């Protein structure tokens, strides 16, 4: 498994519904990429000016919301994932 460095997190996007409220099916080419997902892996944390480790607030399994153009898309073992800094995550969903 891929282990991110410092304050980075690996996120798997969650699939959104492919029908509108009226029942119209949205084709894959017209859908926007979802801006929410599940944290798959986290790094150990960032460092402050003194070099002290700042622990991560996110953990694997957290459902998160992130910006539309945030992160870098990667593919590991045929799975599409997103890697970004913890600070790029907007919040968690409960």
Secondary structure as UniProt FT lines:
FT   TURN            6..7
FT   STRAND          8..13
FT   TURN            21..22
FT   HELIX           28..30
FT   STRAND          36..42
FT   STRAND          46..47
FT   TURN            49..50
FT   STRAND          53..54
FT   TURN            60..61
FT   STRAND          63..66
FT   TURN            68..69
FT   STRAND          72..76
FT   TURN            77..78
FT   STRAND          79..85
FT   HELIX           86..88
FT   STRAND          89..93
//
